[in-house]
Amino acid sequence: MSIFEEYYTKQPFHDRFISDNENAIDVIVPVYHTNELWQANLTSIYREVPVNRLLISDGGCIDDSIEIVSKFPRVSVLDHREYKTLGKCIAELIKMVDTKWFIYLHSDVYLPAGWFDTMIKYNNKYDWYGCPMNITVLINYRLEEPLRPYAGSQIGRKEAFEKGISVVEDDYVYRQEDFVFNRIVEDAGFKTGKVEDTFHYHQLMYRKSAGYDLNVKKVSVETITKEWERQRTDEMQLRGIVKYLIPHEPYVINDFKAHAFKMLLNRQIQYADFRKWIKENNSTWLKYFDYKLLLRIQVARLKKRLRKIAGR
């Protein structure tokens, strides 16, 4: 059974707490909204974990997440609508934990068989730890490819292919077939086109099979973000890094530099004002907010002006 099939196959509810309450543990989940697999995710949690209490932070839910989770046993929903940040909601959840250990989960996480039994073995080695994530992409979006023919669901006139189809030999036509068949039709004097008022669903799923194993390294989805949302994300990330972290992890340092550069470039912050704020909150970051960064901003702005002038 693939993970996608498992997601959408109705599973019988199994409450591990009933048979394993000596290992009972609190589980915390902050919620603002969830996805269509929320109930399946909850079912996996109760199957894998002897849930002492499921503590839910309601940050102001905009969907039916609370209604769904309320049907599960030993659920406590905490009203956190007054809090502005995820971090504060999680902090308050942790304060409510009664058990010696607790589990923190995202609402869009599905636990595989054996997760708890494997994870709990490491509580004599670590005091706070996690495991890798396998990403399953379930998103419907329109593929915009204006420079190539539409493919995947097409209708053709047989006559349009009769003259040129024999040129296709058993050699190289593969993923450029949309261009090849368009050329055959057009070279024969027929017309190709694109229909805009319907669509088809095109599935991108991994399946290992004999002789062919597409090993997916990375999937990227680009979303359209409203300007106010982008600015809020940038500011929360940058100020959160400065206030709560130290420049130790390379990933965090690079994230700081990227957000600082973007916010300065877009004039979301002023150099002198933000440098003062860093000094007041966590001066260890000052060395990364220096004249070199300001110089990069000035060069970037100059290049932007020159491109604008050249485009006139």
Phi, psi and omega in degrees: 000127177286163180296328179292319177295321179295320178305316191257003173270125182296120183262141175294142182284127178233120181260098185298335180304326183299321183258355187217044186286348177290340177256018184304141185213142177285146178236132179244139180217116173279140185224132169240316168203160181234194177242185185291351180260010183305314181293320177297321179297316178297319179299320179293325179295311182290332177290319186272325191247134171284086189287114174288305172216142172259109183263117184251128174266114176270099180277013183108054188306137180252011178219201184264023183302317182292321179299319181292311185291334182294345179277352180269158183283151172058042179261133172239120180259121181259132181279103180246026183295340180282343182275145183266341188234154176298319182302317180294320178299317180294318179301318180291325176297315181299322178298333183273353182294135179257335185272161182298321177244159174215164179241131176252123181232148169279155183290340181260030180251133176245126184270130178281166179301133177088002185301306184296316182299324179285313185295318187293341179295340185265007182285355173263359181247323181234164176248349177200117188205162181220185181224164181297158176249137169261118182277128169246121186266115176234091183214137180254117179217154180276127179277115180265107177227074185294343185266001178225159180297154173285136182224167177107328173208105186224157176235136182223153175274125182304320183299330182291342182256344189300324183284323190246354187293337181290347179287343182280110179259172183275067183224289193236355182286117183217260185271004172257014185301331179297319177290319182299311183288330173298319181294319179302316181293313183291322178295335179274003177088013179258173189248132174259161181198177179229128178263132186252349188258020167208184184198174171227159175270129180245121187266131174243100184225144178272131173215120179282132178219164183299127175083353182212114182226100179280103183271101184284124180266322185202142173236132181239130176237122180261125181249158176267119182249135177294149186301317181295326180289320178296316181296320179296317179299314179301313184292317179298318182293313183294311182291327177294320177298313182296314187286325190247352184235165174243154181287083182238308181279129179304323180299316181292320179298314180295324178293319176301311182298318182295314181290321178297316179299313183296318183289323176292317181298320181272006178060033173283334175225156174258139187305308184295318181295317183285327176298322176295319180295320177299315181300324181283332187255322180192087188293350180295342180271355184300326183293341178263356178241070190239190184294333178296320177295317179297322178296319177299321179296315181297319177295316180297319179294321178296316178298322179295319178294319179296321178295322179294318178294318181294334182278350180286000000 
